[in-house]
Amino acid sequence: MDRDFIERRDAGFYLIGSRVPIDRVVWEYRNGENPETIQSHYPTLSLEQVNGAISFYLNHKDEVEQVIEERRRAEDAYIAAHPAPSHLKEKLERARQQLLARRS
C-alpha cells in the first residue's frame, strides 16, 4: 500500500503527484511532528499521502536513509563548490546578530 504514495525519481523518492521529496516528510517526522502538522506544511499533500510516506519510510528505512544520505552528500559538495560571497555572509551575520539582540 505504501508504494501507492511514493515513486522513485532520479536519485530520490517523491510523493506521487507532487514535487515533495520523502526527505522533507521524514525529517519532520523524525523531529517529532505528527502527520497532521506535516500535512499543514505541504498544502498540496493530503493527510493520506503524508501517512503513506511515513509508512513507506518505516517499511523501507535502510533504502530511504541511503537516499537521504546521498542527497546530503551531493548538497554538501555543491555548497563547497559554490560558497556564498563574503559580503552576503557578513550581511546574514549582521541580521542574525540583530535578531538575537531583539530577543534579549
PyMOL commands that set and color helices and strands:
alter all, ss='L'
color gray80, all
select helices_A, chain A and resi 2-4+22-30+35-41+47-59+61-81+86-103
alter helices_A, ss='H'
color red, helices_A
select strands_A, chain A and resi 6-9+12-15
alter strands_A, ss='S'
color yellow, strands_A
deselect
rebuild
show_as cartoon
